[in-house]
Amino acid sequence: MRGIFARYLFKDIFTEWLEYRRGDLKESSLVKYRNIVKTYLLPCFADKDIRTLSYEKVKEYIEELRQSGGKQRKGLSAATLRTIVTVIKSIFAYAANAKRLKVASLSDLKADSKQKEYRVLTTTEQISLEEKCREKLTHKDAGIILMLFTGIRIGEL
């Protein structure tokens, strides 16, 4: 048992959380979460006492990642930000519930990424695209026609 002056470093709480979650997460999820934390959270929070990390500090850092995170400093994708927020909220919840530490509540923290705007084809463009695809009708063309009429996305094929 630690004394009242003990430090509860973020990196140590993360390690305990990961071990705690090992039983209810798939190995692929554990690897993904470990990589997310090592890449994005430990560089900023590793040696900080988790009890000293405020909601505002975490939110500020998430915003920084949104704006200029990543290798090219152009901001992280919405999916990566959602994963980061999910993981850090879970780590803080573990610290509060399992470790009984007084930590900031991150329940209101959101990834809040801007939705990409997509240009929708006009009816004329759809008809033209369908006609072009029907001329050759390769597997790729058939896939495009399927997408046009069902709304299925490329990643779902």
Rosetta silent file (secondary structure, phi, psi, omega in degrees, C-alpha in Angstrom):
SEQUENCE: MRGIFARYLFKDIFTEWLEYRRGDLKESSLVKYRNIVKTYLLPCFADKDIRTLSYEKVKEYIEELRQSGGKQRKGLSAATLRTIVTVIKSIFAYAANAKRLKVASLSDLKADSKQKEYRVLTTTEQISLEEKCREKLTHKDAGIILMLFTGIRIGEL
SCORE:     score description
SCORE:     0.000 S_00000001
   1 L     0.000  136.225 -178.610    0.000    0.000    0.000 S_00000001
   2 L   -86.506  151.652  177.294    1.287    3.403   -0.932 S_00000001
   3 L   -77.052  175.598 -177.301    1.491    6.303    1.501 S_00000001
   4 L   -68.039  -17.582 -179.214   -0.427    9.543    1.152 S_00000001
   5 L   -99.875    6.329 -179.900    2.570   11.166   -0.545 S_00000001
   6 L   -66.464  152.279  175.931    2.995    8.449   -3.149 S_00000001
   7 L  -102.666  139.254  177.292    2.824    9.375   -6.798 S_00000001
   8 L  -112.246   86.079 -175.250    0.497    7.525   -9.119 S_00000001
   9 E   -68.092  141.785  179.890    2.197    8.017  -12.464 S_00000001
  10 H   -53.356  -44.010 -177.445    0.041    7.829  -15.556 S_00000001
  11 H   -62.321  -35.103  179.381    2.386    5.250  -17.115 S_00000001
  12 H   -73.069  -41.543  177.965    2.037    2.969  -14.076 S_00000001
  13 H   -64.503  -40.324  177.036   -1.746    3.290  -13.952 S_00000001
  14 H   -58.623  -46.233 -179.588   -1.844    2.571  -17.703 S_00000001
  15 H   -60.699  -43.853  178.238    0.208   -0.620  -17.210 S_00000001
  16 H   -65.410  -41.507  179.104   -2.117   -1.783  -14.423 S_00000001
  17 H   -61.119  -43.951 -179.294   -5.202   -0.886  -16.486 S_00000001
  18 H   -61.783  -41.808  177.906   -3.910   -2.860  -19.458 S_00000001
  19 H   -66.284  -40.952  178.674   -3.339   -5.913  -17.254 S_00000001
  20 H   -61.189  -38.727 -177.329   -6.767   -5.429  -15.666 S_00000001
  21 H   -84.234  -10.435 -175.851   -8.433   -5.344  -19.102 S_00000001
  22 L   -52.358  -37.802 -176.805   -6.474   -8.333  -20.465 S_00000001
  23 L   -72.344  -25.692 -176.237   -9.238  -10.774  -19.532 S_00000001
  24 L  -114.482    9.009  176.284  -12.075   -9.005  -21.325 S_00000001
  25 L  -120.900  148.191  174.978  -10.394   -7.637  -24.461 S_00000001
  26 L   -69.066  154.492  179.908   -9.169   -9.428  -27.557 S_00000001
  27 H   -56.851  -39.138 -179.345   -5.415   -9.462  -28.059 S_00000001
  28 H   -63.291  -37.313  177.556   -5.783   -7.247  -31.141 S_00000001
  29 H   -67.794  -41.857  178.209   -7.597   -4.611  -29.051 S_00000001
  30 H   -59.884  -43.789  179.386   -4.914   -4.754  -26.361 S_00000001
  31 H   -63.159  -44.822  179.619   -2.202   -4.227  -28.983 S_00000001
  32 H   -60.322  -47.541 -178.854   -4.155   -1.336  -30.530 S_00000001
  33 H   -65.930  -40.520  177.988   -4.688    0.338  -27.160 S_00000001
  34 H   -60.321  -44.469 -179.501   -1.071   -0.183  -26.101 S_00000001
  35 H   -66.048  -40.573  178.052    0.111    1.430  -29.351 S_00000001
  36 H   -60.173  -47.423 -177.862   -2.314    4.346  -28.999 S_00000001
  37 H   -66.031  -46.275 -178.352   -1.134    5.052  -25.458 S_00000001
  38 H   -65.297  -35.582 -177.367    2.568    4.673  -26.242 S_00000001
  39 H   -79.473  -42.144 -170.468    2.322    6.827  -29.360 S_00000001
  40 H  -112.414  -32.096 -173.483   -0.004    9.600  -28.192 S_00000001
  41 H   -97.677  -42.688 -178.580   -0.567    9.612  -24.422 S_00000001
  42 H   -62.554  -38.237  178.884    2.702    8.580  -22.790 S_00000001
  43 H   -56.683  -29.742 -178.758    4.774   11.297  -24.498 S_00000001
  44 H   -96.766  -37.690 -168.364    2.624   13.910  -22.750 S_00000001
  45 H  -114.176   -7.527 -169.945    1.431   12.222  -19.545 S_00000001
  46 L   -45.527  -53.844 -173.409    3.825    9.340  -18.704 S_00000001
  47 L   -97.919   18.214  177.556    5.581   10.844  -15.685 S_00000001
  48 L   -97.856  143.019  175.015    2.692   12.921  -14.402 S_00000001
  49 E   -69.042  123.872 -175.564    0.693   11.900  -11.353 S_00000001
  50 H   -58.503  -27.459 -179.973   -2.727   10.981  -12.746 S_00000001
  51 H   -70.053  -18.059 -178.672   -4.375   12.804   -9.840 S_00000001
  52 H   -95.145   -4.531 -178.805   -2.901   16.109  -11.068 S_00000001
  53 L   -84.855  115.322 -178.015   -4.221   15.810  -14.626 S_00000001
  54 L   -86.873  161.216  174.756   -7.248   18.047  -14.997 S_00000001
  55 H   -54.877  -44.650 -177.811  -10.110   17.673  -17.435 S_00000001
  56 H   -61.859  -42.084 -179.945   -8.955   20.925  -19.075 S_00000001
  57 H   -63.787  -44.314 -179.752   -5.377   19.664  -19.539 S_00000001
  58 H   -65.896  -44.375 -179.787   -6.567   16.428  -21.148 S_00000001
  59 H   -62.108  -41.685  177.567   -9.071   18.261  -23.345 S_00000001
  60 H   -58.500  -44.774 -178.980   -6.381   20.745  -24.410 S_00000001
  61 H   -66.879  -40.237  177.573   -4.071   17.902  -25.395 S_00000001
  62 H   -61.102  -41.291  178.430   -6.820   16.124  -27.368 S_00000001
  63 H   -64.145  -39.591  176.999   -7.432   19.378  -29.232 S_00000001
  64 H   -61.182  -43.618  177.941   -3.710   19.669  -29.951 S_00000001
  65 H   -63.426  -38.062  179.202   -3.742   16.142  -31.419 S_00000001
  66 H   -63.061  -42.012 -175.389   -6.799   17.049  -33.498 S_00000001
  67 H   -81.508  -42.590 -171.084   -5.119   20.135  -34.924 S_00000001
  68 H  -140.924   21.684  177.834   -1.496   19.098  -35.317 S_00000001
  69 L   -78.754  171.150  177.648   -1.024   15.485  -34.234 S_00000001
  70 L    93.996  168.422 -176.367    0.414   12.749  -36.385 S_00000001
  71 L   -62.259  -36.180 -178.050    3.634   12.305  -38.313 S_00000001
  72 L   -96.208    5.544  176.825    2.907   15.114  -40.736 S_00000001
  73 L    59.875   31.595 -179.785    1.499   17.405  -38.006 S_00000001
  74 L  -105.218    5.517 -179.293   -1.788   17.774  -39.921 S_00000001
  75 L    98.817  148.843 -178.726   -4.025   16.401  -37.190 S_00000001
  76 L   -85.464  158.202  178.526   -5.214   12.914  -36.374 S_00000001
  77 L   -69.197  159.877  178.756   -8.139   11.155  -37.999 S_00000001
  78 H   -59.776  -40.521 -178.940  -11.525   11.122  -36.310 S_00000001
  79 H   -64.081  -43.050  179.088  -11.233    7.366  -35.700 S_00000001
  80 H   -64.895  -42.417  178.608   -7.845    7.708  -33.982 S_00000001
  81 H   -62.527  -41.028  178.666   -9.112   10.557  -31.818 S_00000001
  82 H   -62.328  -41.221  179.026  -12.171    8.523  -30.784 S_00000001
  83 H   -64.942  -44.312  178.974   -9.919    5.630  -29.781 S_00000001
  84 H   -58.986  -46.636 -178.986   -7.616    7.920  -27.792 S_00000001
  85 H   -64.123  -43.537  178.749  -10.574    9.461  -25.948 S_00000001
  86 H   -59.051  -45.138 -177.212  -12.109    6.045  -25.249 S_00000001
  87 H   -67.884  -46.941 -176.762   -8.827    4.711  -23.857 S_00000001
  88 H   -67.043  -35.630  176.002   -7.959    7.690  -21.675 S_00000001
  89 H   -62.938  -40.292  179.893  -11.501    7.770  -20.255 S_00000001
  90 H   -67.118  -39.474  178.432  -11.191    4.080  -19.415 S_00000001
  91 H   -64.104  -44.233  178.841   -7.802    4.579  -17.752 S_00000001
  92 H   -65.589  -39.814  178.135   -9.164    7.423  -15.617 S_00000001
  93 H   -64.099  -39.672  176.588  -12.250    5.378  -14.714 S_00000001
  94 H   -61.275  -45.573 -179.780   -9.978    2.490  -13.664 S_00000001
  95 H   -59.964  -40.983 -178.058   -7.929    4.878  -11.498 S_00000001
  96 H   -73.198  -44.395 -173.068  -11.094    6.198   -9.849 S_00000001
  97 H   -87.181  -50.791 -176.326  -12.935    2.905   -9.384 S_00000001
  98 L   -81.064  -36.170 -177.475  -10.327    0.173   -8.968 S_00000001
  99 L   -96.531  -10.251 -179.590   -7.572    2.267   -7.386 S_00000001
 100 L    58.534   38.511  178.329   -9.921    4.629   -5.492 S_00000001
 101 L   -94.826  149.211  176.690   -7.929    7.659   -6.630 S_00000001
 102 L   -87.929  102.405 -179.091   -9.378   11.130   -6.854 S_00000001
 103 L  -123.887  163.956  178.741   -8.975   11.897  -10.542 S_00000001
 104 L   -62.803  144.217  174.562  -10.661   14.261  -12.962 S_00000001
 105 L   -82.784  124.183  178.750  -13.935   13.085  -14.436 S_00000001
 106 L  -107.480   15.934 -174.995  -13.550   12.683  -18.183 S_00000001
 107 L   -59.921  -28.135  179.667  -17.112   11.500  -18.775 S_00000001
 108 L   -90.378   -3.387 -178.250  -17.911   14.624  -20.831 S_00000001
 109 L   -68.301  131.070 -179.464  -14.728   14.394  -22.924 S_00000001
 110 L  -130.298  155.807  178.549  -15.498   13.930  -26.594 S_00000001
 111 L   -76.233  -25.769  175.792  -13.401   13.478  -29.705 S_00000001
 112 L    32.428   61.983  176.723  -15.501   16.167  -31.470 S_00000001
 113 L   -96.347  150.455  179.165  -13.974   15.906  -34.873 S_00000001
 114 L   -71.443  136.002  176.100  -15.388   17.762  -37.798 S_00000001
 115 L   -73.247  137.635  176.034  -17.283   15.561  -40.201 S_00000001
 116 L   -68.943  143.000  174.953  -15.815   15.519  -43.678 S_00000001
 117 L   -90.644  130.415  179.786  -18.024   17.039  -46.286 S_00000001
 118 L  -109.931  139.061  175.238  -18.705   14.709  -49.163 S_00000001
 119 L   -86.128  128.635 -179.771  -19.788   15.788  -52.587 S_00000001
 120 L   -96.156  137.255  179.098  -22.792   13.793  -53.733 S_00000001
 121 L   -67.119  142.787  174.265  -23.132   12.920  -57.393 S_00000001
 122 L   -75.792  166.401  178.475  -25.978   14.542  -59.253 S_00000001
 123 H   -58.985  -41.247  178.761  -28.509   12.308  -61.003 S_00000001
 124 H   -61.821  -43.448  178.735  -26.907   13.182  -64.353 S_00000001
 125 H   -64.569  -39.369  178.280  -23.458   12.230  -63.018 S_00000001
 126 H   -62.502  -45.514  179.998  -24.823    8.947  -61.653 S_00000001
 127 H   -62.863  -44.210  179.135  -26.393    8.046  -64.992 S_00000001
 128 H   -61.389  -44.953  179.491  -23.188    8.927  -66.842 S_00000001
 129 H   -63.558  -42.813  178.971  -21.066    6.863  -64.439 S_00000001
 130 H   -61.795  -43.855  179.806  -23.418    3.899  -64.728 S_00000001
 131 H   -61.239  -43.980  178.991  -23.309    4.067  -68.544 S_00000001
 132 H   -61.660  -41.808 -179.198  -19.488    4.151  -68.551 S_00000001
 133 H   -66.863  -38.250 -178.441  -19.338    1.175  -66.190 S_00000001
 134 H   -69.726  -22.755  179.963  -21.798   -0.855  -68.291 S_00000001
 135 H   -61.376  -44.658 -177.490  -19.647   -0.356  -71.423 S_00000001
 136 H   -99.196  -41.610 -177.878  -16.813   -2.581  -70.063 S_00000001
 137 L    49.640   57.944  171.706  -18.511   -4.237  -67.098 S_00000001
 138 L   -81.841  177.199  176.384  -15.418   -5.503  -65.308 S_00000001
 139 H   -59.990  -38.841  179.128  -15.603   -6.661  -61.703 S_00000001
 140 H   -64.085  -43.948  178.663  -14.607   -3.163  -60.651 S_00000001
 141 H   -62.366  -41.786  178.438  -17.374   -1.631  -62.776 S_00000001
 142 H   -61.737  -38.946  177.562  -19.924   -4.056  -61.310 S_00000001
 143 H   -63.659  -40.269  178.686  -18.765   -2.990  -57.827 S_00000001
 144 H   -64.642  -44.348  178.420  -19.245    0.680  -58.705 S_00000001
 145 H   -61.776  -42.834  177.761  -22.760    0.003  -60.023 S_00000001
 146 H   -58.321  -44.412  179.257  -23.564   -1.948  -56.860 S_00000001
 147 H   -64.116  -39.383  179.752  -22.374    0.991  -54.768 S_00000001
 148 H   -60.605  -41.322 -173.049  -24.425    3.449  -56.832 S_00000001
 149 H   -91.715  -17.355 -177.888  -27.677    1.565  -56.315 S_00000001
 150 H  -110.634  -22.335 -176.808  -27.260    0.328  -52.744 S_00000001
 151 L    84.579    4.550  178.338  -25.266    3.066  -51.017 S_00000001
 152 L   -63.931  145.638 -179.483  -22.740    0.513  -49.814 S_00000001
 153 L   -92.716  160.284 -177.174  -19.319    1.981  -49.100 S_00000001
 154 H   -56.259  -44.758 -178.548  -16.032    0.809  -50.619 S_00000001
 155 H   -66.290  -14.168 -179.733  -14.784   -0.582  -47.309 S_00000001
 156 H   -91.366   -9.394  179.969  -17.920   -2.688  -46.995 S_00000001
 157 L   -76.102    0.000    0.000  -17.347   -4.565  -50.257 S_00000001
